[in-house]
Amino acid sequence: MPRTKENPGFASAMKNIGDAWDASRKVQDNGGNREQEPIDDGTYVASLTTARSGTDKNGNAYAAFDFEVSRGEFEGVSISKFHSISATDWRTVEQSLESLFVDLQRLSGEGDFSEVEPTEIEDLVNELNDEKPTISVGVKNWKSEKSAGINVYINKRIDEGTLEEEEVVPEDGDIFMWTAPRTKKPAEFVVGTVDEDEETCTLSRVKDGKSFEDVPWGHLGELVDNDNPF
């Protein structure tokens, strides 16, 4: 009867790693973890922080893009868009590629991918990683019985000139969404005093009139209305 060759187990494989076993056992859990920071549904100005491509453990090609919100109440929150070039129950490989190509067009500003080659995609992703453009992105939270997550939609590039032109300067009586200290959800606030030199303003919460001073303009959320309710 022929012998069946078994794959070596974990312990057997550790015999071949030299001093790494002894050195690695000194590590201590520092209590850190990586969880998705909360962010509301909406459209945000974000900076591309990382762009990368490669293959996963199953041999499927992928491209991934990480962003950091650069303005507003969720400034500093990181979000990601991942493209796996593989067939699933709800899309084909061709549809996966089409989705990637559309996002690359929006990230790069290049509109024609009809003659593009795979190596050019790698080069383009690397160029985007070096350039780190400013992008308009959409965010949609989702939740099912077993899990939850965030869908990120790449809208378009934003050049710095356009960004400056679109900046909203608060005025007395404007109503903005803003998340007050020690609260979790944004609420409506009306603008009072505006300090243009410091780029701060005084806000009063619409529902109870509570005031907050020296709020930076960059921390304000969406402009809701310009009528003072008081």
C-alpha positions as a printed Julia matrix, in Angstrom:
230×3 Matrix{Float64}:
   0.0    0.0     0.0
   1.54   3.35   -0.99
   2.35   5.83    1.78
   0.45   9.06    1.78
   2.66  12.09    2.22
   1.18  14.48    4.76
   1.81  18.2     4.87
   4.02  19.17    7.81
   2.19  20.78   10.73
   2.74  24.17   12.31
   5.29  22.94   14.86
   7.29  21.12   12.22
   7.44  24.23   10.04
   8.79  26.29   12.95
  12.0   24.19   12.95
  13.02  25.95    9.75
  12.74  29.59   10.83
  15.97  29.9    12.8
  16.09  32.43   15.64
  12.83  34.1    14.65
  10.81  31.93   17.05
  12.78  32.94   20.14
  12.89  36.61   19.11
   9.2   36.88   18.33
   8.03  35.4    21.63
   9.11  38.59   23.42
   6.31  40.59   21.85
   3.61  41.97   24.18
   0.04  42.88   23.31
  -0.19  46.68   23.6
  -3.96  46.67   23.45
  -4.14  48.42   20.09
  -6.79  47.59   17.55
  -7.96  48.78   14.14
 -11.62  49.59   13.8
 -13.4   51.68   11.21
 -14.05  55.13   12.64
 -17.71  56.18   12.4
 -18.67  58.48    9.55
 -22.1   59.59    8.39
 -23.49  59.03    4.9
 -22.6   61.93    2.64
 -20.13  63.46    0.2
 -16.68  64.42    1.45
 -13.44  66.03    0.31
 -10.66  63.51    0.94
  -6.98  63.01    0.18
  -5.74  59.8    -1.39
  -3.19  58.5     1.11
  -2.29  55.1    -0.38
  -2.82  53.39   -3.74
  -1.58  49.85   -4.33
  -2.13  46.84   -6.57
  -1.12  43.17   -6.48
  -2.56  39.69   -6.03
  -4.35  38.21   -3.02
  -3.84  34.78   -1.45
  -6.12  33.23   -4.07
  -4.15  34.67   -6.95
  -6.77  37.28   -7.85
  -5.55  40.7    -8.92
  -6.65  43.68   -6.85
  -6.29  47.43   -6.56
  -6.91  49.3    -3.32
  -7.21  52.97   -2.45
  -7.13  54.54    1.01
  -8.44  58.04    1.7
  -8.47  60.47    4.6
 -11.28  63.0     4.94
  -9.61  66.41    4.81
 -12.44  68.81    5.63
 -15.49  69.15    7.81
 -16.7   67.42   10.91
 -15.19  64.01   10.02
 -11.75  65.4     9.13
  -9.07  62.76    9.74
 -11.35  59.72    9.33
  -9.86  57.05    7.04
 -11.94  55.15    4.47
 -10.99  52.66    1.77
 -12.07  51.38   -1.66
 -11.01  47.85   -2.67
 -11.34  46.27   -6.12
 -10.97  42.49   -6.34
 -10.74  41.35   -9.94
 -12.65  38.1    -9.56
 -16.03  36.57  -10.36
 -18.66  36.51   -7.61
 -22.34  35.62   -7.34
 -23.3   39.17   -8.29
 -20.71  40.23  -10.89
 -18.35  38.91  -13.56
 -14.62  39.53  -13.94
 -15.4   41.94  -16.76
 -17.74  43.93  -14.52
 -15.06  44.0   -11.81
 -12.58  45.45  -14.29
 -15.1   47.99  -15.56
 -15.67  49.21  -12.01
 -11.91  49.57  -11.49
 -11.44  51.4   -14.81
 -14.19  53.91  -13.98
 -12.59  54.67  -10.61
  -9.15  55.02  -12.2
 -10.58  57.44  -14.76
 -12.04  59.55  -11.98
  -8.87  59.38   -9.86
  -6.49  60.18  -12.7
  -8.59  62.37  -14.96
  -7.74  60.11  -17.92
 -10.84  59.18  -19.91
  -9.75  56.55  -22.45
  -8.84  53.05  -21.27
  -9.65  51.29  -24.55
  -5.97  50.49  -25.27
  -4.68  50.14  -21.72
  -2.43  47.19  -20.77
  -2.14  45.5   -17.35
   1.35  46.92  -16.72
  -0.01  50.41  -17.39
  -2.59  49.9   -14.64
   0.22  49.08  -12.2
   2.12  52.2   -13.31
  -0.99  54.37  -12.98
  -1.71  53.1    -9.47
   1.91  53.83   -8.48
   1.66  57.33   -9.95
  -1.53  58.01   -7.98
   0.2   56.79   -4.83
   2.98  59.32   -5.43
   0.65  62.16   -6.43
  -1.95  61.72   -3.65
  -4.67  63.83   -5.31
  -7.65  65.41   -3.57
 -10.88  63.56   -4.37
 -14.61  63.98   -3.86
 -15.93  60.72   -2.38
 -19.36  59.47   -1.39
 -19.96  57.35    1.71
 -22.87  54.98    2.35
 -23.13  52.89    5.51
 -24.76  49.46    5.28
 -25.78  46.82    7.79
 -27.02  43.26    7.53
 -27.93  40.63   10.12
 -24.35  39.34   10.26
 -22.13  42.32    9.5
 -21.85  46.01    8.7
 -19.58  48.18    6.63
 -19.09  51.25    4.48
 -19.33  51.6     0.72
 -17.05  54.27   -0.74
 -17.8   55.86   -4.11
 -15.14  57.84   -5.99
 -16.76  60.89   -7.61
 -14.07  63.1    -9.15
 -10.72  64.81   -8.7
 -10.67  68.23   -7.07
  -7.84  70.59   -7.9
  -6.71  73.04   -5.23
  -8.05  76.05   -7.14
 -11.54  74.57   -7.26
 -11.3   73.61   -3.6
 -10.54  77.19   -2.59
 -13.34  78.56   -4.75
 -15.89  76.2    -3.17
 -14.95  77.01    0.43
 -18.0   78.11    2.4
 -17.45  81.07    4.75
 -20.06  81.04    7.55
 -22.2   84.13    8.07
 -24.42  85.28   10.91
 -27.69  83.31   10.69
 -26.37  80.38    8.65
 -27.34  76.93    9.93
 -24.71  74.18    9.81
 -24.57  70.57   10.92
 -21.96  70.14   13.66
 -21.09  67.54   16.3
 -20.67  69.21   19.67
 -18.11  67.97   22.24
 -19.17  64.85   24.14
 -21.91  64.1    21.63
 -21.96  61.36   18.99
 -24.32  62.72   16.36
 -24.35  66.02   14.45
 -27.12  68.51   15.1
 -28.22  71.83   13.61
 -26.44  74.95   14.85
 -26.99  78.58   13.93
 -23.97  80.83   13.38
 -23.59  83.92   15.57
 -20.36  85.91   15.81
 -17.83  85.22   13.04
 -14.08  85.9    13.48
 -12.6   86.06    9.97
  -9.02  86.5    11.22
  -9.08  83.33   13.33
 -11.57  81.58   11.02
 -13.78  80.64   13.95
 -17.39  81.33   14.89
 -19.89  81.08   17.72
 -22.6   78.44   17.33
 -25.96  78.06   19.07
 -27.74  74.72   18.99
 -31.13  75.09   17.33
 -33.03  72.74   19.64
 -32.02  74.34   22.97
 -29.96  77.49   22.24
 -26.79  76.2    23.95
 -23.77  78.17   22.69
 -20.25  77.11   21.74
 -17.51  79.65   21.1
 -14.41  79.63   18.86
 -15.54  76.75   16.64
 -13.14  76.43   13.64
 -14.81  76.8    10.24
 -13.11  73.61    9.06
 -15.0   71.61   11.68
 -18.42  72.63   10.4
 -20.47  70.09    8.51
 -23.06  70.64    5.8
 -24.63  74.07    5.32
 -28.34  73.4     5.94
 -30.0   76.84    5.71
 -29.31  80.55    5.98
 -32.37  81.58    7.98
 -31.98  82.33   11.68
 -34.74  80.52   13.63
 -34.42  82.75   16.7
